[in-house]
Amino acid sequence: MLRRKINSLLVLFLTASLIFILSGCGKFKFSRLKSNYHLSKANQFFSDGKYRNAIAEYEAALKQDPNLVGAHRFLGESYKNLFKPGLESKDNMEKAEKALKALTKAYESESTNKDIIYSLGDMYDKLGNFEEAEKLYLKIIELEPGNMNNYYVIAEFYKRYASQREELKAKAESMYLRRIETDPENPQGYAYAANYYDNLLPVPDFDKAVEFQKKRLLLNPDNAEIYYTIGVNRFSKAYRLQNMLSEEERMKLGDESEAALKKAIELDPSYPEPYSYMKILYINVQARVYPEREERYKAEAERWGEKFEEARKKRLDRMKLEKELKKIS
């Protein structure tokens, strides 16, 4: 009799437990379905650029499941897309605060996710918080030391602040050099470094820039664009620093620019830009440093200008034709 009572109680207990578990599972499944529903809608709104709608749906998804890392991340991305850098209004700064909060939550859950790290660093960058942005960007290099694109991203970050902080020029330079070291046979690394020196403020380092263009040329000797870029560099130094250079130095730079631009034209006669710079060079440098040839240079400049218009028209016609052919196919 006692055993029968115990067995009956055990059956009742197990039945009650099963009902409780099934009831809990049902709630869990229902909650999961609701969170997935809101997440799906949020992702669609985000893809369509409807960030306010996306925010409402991501928040609804997180209410059902607070552990959705993707929802935290793209909630932060949505607020970030609505944030306007430089605007100090209360509403705008609240968006920044919410973007940081959501992205930080995603980062805490996935601390090795490069995309989340970059996005959080970018948000700090937009707020002008150099130190926090730098920490995050450098962590990306720790995670992927062999990815040369990471060095370029951080170099560009340092470059943006270099005009405010002189010591960052060296940091930017080191990142461009490290990018080259990861793949020394890739001409693009030298192009990035050259572009950095060509655009330094307040005064570009023209000679350093041309050094990297020449290294690029060693890897790709028949590239008209490289010769064109060297021609522009030599012209720019002669013209922009004309009050700081001797006439002899300007003559040398003008001749180097002319030789490089003519080589670009020789390699690719259909390339319009070198013709344009030949005109500019002849009027603004050559005609001035060689006054005895001024009339000749000005006359030739007009001819270079005509060749530029012809080459540009041909390129536009070719692009138009290619566009039409794509429509047909």
SEMAR-401347 format. One record per residue (C-alpha): residue number from 1; residue in one letter; x, y, z. Coordinates in Angstrom, 2 decimals. Example, Ala and Ser with C-alpha at 12.3 -4.5 7.8 and 13.67 -1.06 7.14 Angstrom:
<nodes>
[node 1; "A"; [12.30; -4.50; 7.80]]
[node 2; "S"; [13.67; -1.06; 7.14]]
</nodes>
This chain:
<nodes>
[node 1; "M"; [0.00; 0.00; 0.00]]
[node 2; "L"; [2.81; 2.39; 0.95]]
[node 3; "R"; [4.74; 1.58; -2.24]]
[node 4; "R"; [1.57; 2.18; -4.29]]
[node 5; "K"; [1.13; 5.63; -2.69]]
[node 6; "I"; [4.79; 6.50; -3.33]]
[node 7; "N"; [4.50; 5.47; -6.97]]
[node 8; "S"; [1.33; 7.55; -7.37]]
[node 9; "L"; [3.04; 10.59; -5.85]]
[node 10; "L"; [6.05; 10.07; -8.11]]
[node 11; "V"; [3.81; 9.93; -11.19]]
[node 12; "L"; [2.05; 13.11; -10.09]]
[node 13; "F"; [5.40; 14.85; -9.50]]
[node 14; "L"; [6.79; 13.82; -12.90]]
[node 15; "T"; [3.56; 14.87; -14.62]]
[node 16; "A"; [3.65; 18.28; -12.94]]
[node 17; "S"; [7.34; 18.70; -13.87]]
[node 18; "L"; [6.67; 17.79; -17.47]]
[node 19; "I"; [3.80; 20.26; -17.70]]
[node 20; "F"; [6.07; 22.96; -16.22]]
[node 21; "I"; [8.91; 22.18; -18.64]]
[node 22; "L"; [6.60; 22.06; -21.67]]
[node 23; "S"; [4.99; 25.30; -20.61]]
[node 24; "G"; [8.43; 26.91; -20.28]]
[node 25; "C"; [9.55; 25.59; -23.68]]
[node 26; "G"; [6.43; 26.99; -25.25]]
[node 27; "K"; [7.14; 30.42; -23.84]]
[node 28; "F"; [10.76; 30.14; -24.92]]
[node 29; "K"; [9.80; 29.11; -28.44]]
[node 30; "F"; [7.21; 31.88; -28.68]]
[node 31; "S"; [9.75; 34.44; -27.47]]
[node 32; "R"; [12.31; 33.19; -29.98]]
[node 33; "L"; [9.75; 33.41; -32.81]]
[node 34; "K"; [8.89; 36.97; -31.86]]
[node 35; "S"; [12.54; 38.04; -31.63]]
[node 36; "N"; [13.30; 36.49; -35.04]]
[node 37; "Y"; [10.27; 38.21; -36.53]]
[node 38; "H"; [11.38; 41.65; -35.30]]
[node 39; "L"; [15.00; 40.95; -36.24]]
[node 40; "S"; [14.03; 40.04; -39.78]]
[node 41; "K"; [12.00; 43.24; -40.16]]
[node 42; "A"; [14.81; 45.29; -38.62]]
[node 43; "N"; [17.38; 43.88; -41.03]]
[node 44; "Q"; [15.17; 44.73; -44.00]]
[node 45; "F"; [14.66; 48.29; -42.77]]
[node 46; "F"; [18.43; 48.63; -42.24]]
[node 47; "S"; [19.15; 47.38; -45.77]]
[node 48; "D"; [16.66; 49.93; -47.13]]
[node 49; "G"; [18.32; 52.75; -45.18]]
[node 50; "K"; [15.25; 53.26; -42.98]]
[node 51; "Y"; [17.24; 53.52; -39.79]]
[node 52; "R"; [14.51; 54.89; -37.49]]
[node 53; "N"; [12.24; 51.96; -38.36]]
[node 54; "A"; [15.18; 49.58; -37.96]]
[node 55; "I"; [15.86; 50.94; -34.46]]
[node 56; "A"; [12.28; 50.25; -33.32]]
[node 57; "E"; [12.44; 46.67; -34.61]]
[node 58; "Y"; [15.93; 45.92; -33.22]]
[node 59; "E"; [14.79; 47.18; -29.81]]
[node 60; "A"; [11.67; 44.99; -30.04]]
[node 61; "A"; [13.83; 41.97; -30.93]]
[node 62; "L"; [16.16; 42.64; -27.99]]
[node 63; "K"; [13.20; 42.94; -25.64]]
[node 64; "Q"; [12.37; 39.32; -26.50]]
[node 65; "D"; [16.00; 38.15; -26.54]]
[node 66; "P"; [18.59; 40.49; -24.95]]
[node 67; "N"; [21.45; 38.24; -26.10]]
[node 68; "L"; [21.10; 38.85; -29.85]]
[node 69; "V"; [24.60; 40.10; -30.67]]
[node 70; "G"; [23.64; 40.98; -34.23]]
[node 71; "A"; [20.74; 43.07; -33.01]]
[node 72; "H"; [22.99; 45.03; -30.65]]
[node 73; "R"; [25.49; 45.60; -33.42]]
[node 74; "F"; [23.04; 46.83; -36.03]]
[node 75; "L"; [21.08; 48.83; -33.49]]
[node 76; "G"; [24.36; 50.67; -32.91]]
[node 77; "E"; [24.94; 50.96; -36.66]]
[node 78; "S"; [21.45; 52.43; -37.09]]
[node 79; "Y"; [22.03; 55.10; -34.46]]
[node 80; "K"; [25.45; 55.80; -35.96]]
[node 81; "N"; [23.92; 56.36; -39.39]]
[node 82; "L"; [21.53; 58.92; -37.91]]
[node 83; "F"; [24.31; 60.66; -35.99]]
[node 84; "K"; [25.73; 63.84; -37.57]]
[node 85; "P"; [29.42; 64.46; -36.64]]
[node 86; "G"; [30.06; 67.96; -35.36]]
[node 87; "L"; [26.46; 68.70; -34.39]]
[node 88; "E"; [26.30; 69.25; -30.61]]
[node 89; "S"; [22.51; 69.19; -30.18]]
[node 90; "K"; [21.02; 67.14; -27.35]]
[node 91; "D"; [19.16; 64.83; -29.74]]
[node 92; "N"; [22.25; 64.20; -31.84]]
[node 93; "M"; [24.46; 63.45; -28.85]]
[node 94; "E"; [21.82; 61.04; -27.51]]
[node 95; "K"; [22.09; 59.14; -30.79]]
[node 96; "A"; [25.86; 58.99; -30.31]]
[node 97; "E"; [25.46; 57.70; -26.75]]
[node 98; "K"; [23.00; 55.00; -27.85]]
[node 99; "A"; [25.23; 53.99; -30.76]]
[node 100; "L"; [28.19; 53.58; -28.40]]
[node 101; "K"; [26.12; 51.65; -25.87]]
[node 102; "A"; [24.80; 49.16; -28.43]]
[node 103; "L"; [28.13; 48.68; -30.22]]
[node 104; "T"; [29.93; 48.26; -26.89]]
[node 105; "K"; [27.41; 45.58; -25.91]]
[node 106; "A"; [28.08; 43.76; -29.19]]
[node 107; "Y"; [31.84; 44.12; -28.66]]
[node 108; "E"; [31.61; 42.68; -25.14]]
[node 109; "S"; [29.91; 39.60; -26.59]]
[node 110; "E"; [32.25; 39.21; -29.57]]
[node 111; "S"; [35.54; 40.88; -28.66]]
[node 112; "T"; [37.38; 39.36; -31.64]]
[node 113; "N"; [34.85; 40.33; -34.30]]
[node 114; "K"; [36.80; 42.65; -36.61]]
[node 115; "D"; [33.68; 44.30; -38.06]]
[node 116; "I"; [32.32; 45.18; -34.64]]
[node 117; "I"; [35.71; 46.48; -33.46]]
[node 118; "Y"; [36.07; 48.62; -36.55]]
[node 119; "S"; [32.53; 50.00; -36.24]]
[node 120; "L"; [32.99; 50.91; -32.57]]
[node 121; "G"; [36.34; 52.50; -33.36]]
[node 122; "D"; [34.74; 54.43; -36.19]]
[node 123; "M"; [32.07; 55.75; -33.83]]
[node 124; "Y"; [34.70; 57.01; -31.39]]
[node 125; "D"; [36.54; 58.49; -34.39]]
[node 126; "K"; [33.39; 60.36; -35.45]]
[node 127; "L"; [33.16; 61.78; -31.93]]
[node 128; "G"; [36.81; 62.91; -32.08]]
[node 129; "N"; [37.80; 60.53; -29.27]]
[node 130; "F"; [41.22; 59.73; -30.72]]
[node 131; "E"; [42.49; 57.58; -27.83]]
[node 132; "E"; [39.56; 55.15; -27.74]]
[node 133; "A"; [39.44; 54.89; -31.52]]
[node 134; "E"; [43.18; 54.21; -31.69]]
[node 135; "K"; [42.96; 51.37; -29.12]]
[node 136; "L"; [40.30; 49.62; -31.15]]
[node 137; "Y"; [41.99; 50.10; -34.52]]
[node 138; "L"; [45.28; 48.74; -33.15]]
[node 139; "K"; [43.43; 45.70; -31.82]]
[node 140; "I"; [42.42; 44.87; -35.40]]
[node 141; "I"; [46.12; 44.65; -36.31]]
[node 142; "E"; [46.72; 42.36; -33.31]]
[node 143; "L"; [43.99; 40.05; -34.59]]
[node 144; "E"; [45.07; 40.14; -38.25]]
[node 145; "P"; [48.75; 41.16; -38.50]]
[node 146; "G"; [49.03; 39.73; -42.00]]
[node 147; "N"; [46.10; 41.68; -43.47]]
[node 148; "M"; [47.68; 44.61; -45.31]]
[node 149; "N"; [44.38; 46.50; -45.64]]
[node 150; "N"; [44.23; 46.96; -41.86]]
[node 151; "Y"; [47.45; 49.01; -41.97]]
[node 152; "Y"; [45.96; 51.27; -44.63]]
[node 153; "V"; [42.82; 51.88; -42.55]]
[node 154; "I"; [44.88; 52.88; -39.50]]
[node 155; "A"; [47.30; 54.95; -41.57]]
[node 156; "E"; [44.37; 56.94; -42.94]]
[node 157; "F"; [43.08; 57.36; -39.37]]
[node 158; "Y"; [46.41; 58.83; -38.24]]
[node 159; "K"; [46.53; 60.96; -41.37]]
[node 160; "R"; [43.23; 62.65; -40.48]]
[node 161; "Y"; [44.65; 63.81; -37.14]]
[node 162; "A"; [48.21; 64.55; -38.34]]
[node 163; "S"; [47.52; 68.23; -39.05]]
[node 164; "Q"; [46.50; 68.64; -35.38]]
[node 165; "R"; [49.22; 66.46; -33.84]]
[node 166; "E"; [52.63; 66.48; -35.45]]
[node 167; "E"; [53.73; 63.16; -33.88]]
[node 168; "L"; [51.01; 61.32; -35.76]]
[node 169; "K"; [52.76; 61.89; -39.09]]
[node 170; "A"; [55.40; 59.37; -38.06]]
[node 171; "K"; [52.71; 56.91; -36.92]]
[node 172; "A"; [50.87; 57.23; -40.23]]
[node 173; "E"; [54.12; 56.75; -42.14]]
[node 174; "S"; [54.95; 53.61; -40.14]]
[node 175; "M"; [51.56; 52.09; -41.02]]
[node 176; "Y"; [52.01; 52.74; -44.74]]
[node 177; "L"; [55.47; 51.15; -44.55]]
[node 178; "R"; [54.14; 48.14; -42.63]]
[node 179; "R"; [51.49; 47.69; -45.30]]
[node 180; "I"; [54.25; 47.56; -47.92]]
[node 181; "E"; [56.22; 45.08; -45.79]]
[node 182; "T"; [53.28; 42.65; -45.71]]
[node 183; "D"; [53.27; 42.50; -49.53]]
[node 184; "P"; [56.34; 44.24; -51.05]]
[node 185; "E"; [55.53; 43.02; -54.57]]
[node 186; "N"; [52.17; 44.79; -54.60]]
[node 187; "P"; [52.38; 48.23; -56.31]]
[node 188; "Q"; [49.27; 49.45; -54.49]]
[node 189; "G"; [51.11; 49.77; -51.18]]
[node 190; "Y"; [53.59; 52.20; -52.75]]
[node 191; "A"; [50.71; 54.13; -54.32]]
[node 192; "Y"; [49.06; 54.60; -50.91]]
[node 193; "A"; [52.33; 55.84; -49.39]]
[node 194; "A"; [52.93; 58.22; -52.29]]
[node 195; "N"; [49.41; 59.60; -52.01]]
[node 196; "Y"; [49.98; 60.18; -48.28]]
[node 197; "Y"; [53.09; 62.30; -48.88]]
[node 198; "D"; [51.46; 64.12; -51.80]]
[node 199; "N"; [48.60; 65.26; -49.55]]
[node 200; "L"; [50.42; 66.15; -46.35]]
[node 201; "L"; [49.33; 69.42; -44.75]]
[node 202; "P"; [50.27; 72.22; -44.72]]
[node 203; "V"; [52.95; 71.35; -47.31]]
[node 204; "P"; [53.21; 68.02; -49.14]]
[node 205; "D"; [56.49; 66.09; -49.17]]
[node 206; "F"; [56.70; 65.95; -52.96]]
[node 207; "D"; [60.09; 64.24; -53.11]]
[node 208; "K"; [59.12; 61.41; -50.74]]
[node 209; "A"; [55.95; 60.89; -52.75]]
[node 210; "V"; [57.83; 60.59; -56.02]]
[node 211; "E"; [60.26; 58.10; -54.44]]
[node 212; "F"; [57.36; 55.74; -53.77]]
[node 213; "Q"; [55.94; 56.29; -57.25]]
[node 214; "K"; [59.30; 55.28; -58.73]]
[node 215; "K"; [59.32; 52.13; -56.58]]
[node 216; "R"; [55.86; 51.43; -57.88]]
[node 217; "L"; [57.18; 51.95; -61.41]]
[node 218; "L"; [59.84; 49.26; -60.91]]
[node 219; "L"; [57.04; 46.74; -60.38]]
[node 220; "N"; [54.86; 48.06; -63.20]]
[node 221; "P"; [57.13; 49.83; -65.75]]
[node 222; "D"; [54.54; 50.20; -68.54]]
[node 223; "N"; [51.83; 51.84; -66.47]]
[node 224; "A"; [50.83; 55.20; -68.01]]
[node 225; "E"; [48.99; 56.27; -64.85]]
[node 226; "I"; [52.20; 56.08; -62.78]]
[node 227; "Y"; [54.10; 58.29; -65.24]]
[node 228; "Y"; [51.16; 60.69; -65.25]]
[node 229; "T"; [51.19; 60.83; -61.43]]
[node 230; "I"; [54.94; 61.52; -61.41]]
[node 231; "G"; [54.41; 64.29; -63.97]]
[node 232; "V"; [51.72; 65.89; -61.83]]
[node 233; "N"; [53.93; 65.61; -58.73]]
[node 234; "R"; [56.89; 67.36; -60.39]]
[node 235; "F"; [54.62; 70.09; -61.79]]
[node 236; "S"; [52.92; 70.61; -58.41]]
[node 237; "K"; [56.23; 71.09; -56.61]]
[node 238; "A"; [57.49; 73.54; -59.24]]
[node 239; "Y"; [54.26; 75.54; -59.21]]
[node 240; "R"; [53.24; 75.47; -55.55]]
[node 241; "L"; [56.73; 76.12; -54.17]]
[node 242; "Q"; [57.79; 78.58; -56.88]]
[node 243; "N"; [58.63; 81.30; -54.35]]
[node 244; "M"; [60.85; 78.89; -52.38]]
[node 245; "L"; [62.75; 77.31; -55.28]]
[node 246; "S"; [65.53; 78.64; -57.46]]
[node 247; "E"; [64.93; 79.04; -61.18]]
[node 248; "E"; [67.32; 76.17; -61.84]]
[node 249; "E"; [65.32; 73.88; -59.53]]
[node 250; "R"; [62.07; 74.85; -61.24]]
[node 251; "M"; [63.61; 74.20; -64.67]]
[node 252; "K"; [64.65; 70.71; -63.55]]
[node 253; "L"; [61.21; 69.95; -62.11]]
[node 254; "G"; [59.48; 71.26; -65.23]]
[node 255; "D"; [61.63; 69.11; -67.50]]
[node 256; "E"; [61.02; 66.03; -65.31]]
[node 257; "S"; [57.28; 66.68; -65.39]]
[node 258; "E"; [57.27; 67.08; -69.16]]
[node 259; "A"; [59.25; 63.86; -69.71]]
[node 260; "A"; [56.93; 61.86; -67.43]]
[node 261; "L"; [53.74; 63.21; -68.99]]
[node 262; "K"; [55.01; 62.53; -72.53]]
[node 263; "K"; [55.89; 58.97; -71.49]]
[node 264; "A"; [52.35; 58.49; -70.17]]
[node 265; "I"; [50.97; 59.70; -73.52]]
[node 266; "E"; [53.34; 57.41; -75.42]]
[node 267; "L"; [52.17; 54.39; -73.37]]
[node 268; "D"; [48.47; 55.24; -73.66]]
[node 269; "P"; [47.51; 57.90; -76.24]]
[node 270; "S"; [43.83; 57.51; -75.29]]
[node 271; "Y"; [44.49; 58.65; -71.69]]
[node 272; "P"; [43.14; 62.27; -71.56]]
[node 273; "E"; [44.61; 63.62; -68.31]]
[node 274; "P"; [48.30; 63.81; -69.35]]
[node 275; "Y"; [47.35; 66.11; -72.27]]
[node 276; "S"; [45.57; 68.42; -69.84]]
[node 277; "Y"; [48.58; 68.65; -67.55]]
[node 278; "M"; [50.90; 69.27; -70.49]]
[node 279; "K"; [48.86; 72.41; -71.18]]
[node 280; "I"; [48.96; 73.49; -67.54]]
[node 281; "L"; [52.70; 72.76; -67.28]]
[node 282; "Y"; [53.59; 74.74; -70.40]]
[node 283; "I"; [51.64; 77.82; -69.31]]
[node 284; "N"; [52.48; 77.87; -65.59]]
[node 285; "V"; [56.05; 76.56; -65.46]]
[node 286; "Q"; [57.85; 76.11; -68.77]]
[node 287; "A"; [56.83; 79.45; -70.28]]
[node 288; "R"; [58.05; 81.21; -67.13]]
[node 289; "V"; [61.37; 79.48; -66.54]]
[node 290; "Y"; [62.22; 79.66; -70.26]]
[node 291; "P"; [61.03; 83.20; -71.12]]
[node 292; "E"; [62.78; 83.09; -74.49]]
[node 293; "R"; [60.45; 80.22; -75.47]]
[node 294; "E"; [57.30; 81.70; -73.93]]
[node 295; "E"; [55.36; 82.20; -77.16]]
[node 296; "R"; [56.19; 78.71; -78.38]]
[node 297; "Y"; [55.14; 77.10; -75.12]]
[node 298; "K"; [51.84; 79.01; -75.03]]
[node 299; "A"; [51.04; 78.01; -78.59]]
[node 300; "E"; [51.87; 74.38; -77.87]]
[node 301; "A"; [49.79; 74.54; -74.69]]
[node 302; "E"; [46.71; 75.27; -76.77]]
[node 303; "R"; [47.41; 72.25; -78.96]]
[node 304; "W"; [47.77; 70.05; -75.88]]
[node 305; "G"; [44.43; 71.41; -74.71]]
[node 306; "E"; [42.82; 70.42; -78.01]]
[node 307; "K"; [44.27; 66.92; -77.75]]
[node 308; "F"; [42.86; 66.65; -74.25]]
[node 309; "E"; [39.36; 67.54; -75.49]]
[node 310; "E"; [39.64; 64.99; -78.31]]
[node 311; "A"; [40.81; 62.21; -75.98]]
[node 312; "R"; [38.15; 63.04; -73.40]]
[node 313; "K"; [35.39; 62.98; -76.05]]
[node 314; "K"; [36.57; 59.59; -77.31]]
[node 315; "R"; [36.57; 58.23; -73.76]]
[node 316; "L"; [33.05; 59.52; -73.08]]
[node 317; "D"; [31.82; 58.05; -76.38]]
[node 318; "R"; [33.43; 54.71; -75.51]]
[node 319; "M"; [31.83; 54.72; -72.05]]
[node 320; "K"; [28.44; 55.54; -73.56]]
[node 321; "L"; [28.78; 52.68; -76.06]]
[node 322; "E"; [29.81; 50.22; -73.34]]
[node 323; "K"; [26.78; 51.26; -71.27]]
[node 324; "E"; [24.45; 50.71; -74.23]]
[node 325; "L"; [25.98; 47.31; -74.97]]
[node 326; "K"; [25.42; 46.25; -71.36]]
[node 327; "K"; [21.74; 47.15; -71.68]]
[node 328; "I"; [21.46; 45.00; -74.82]]
[node 329; "S"; [23.19; 42.01; -73.21]]
</nodes>
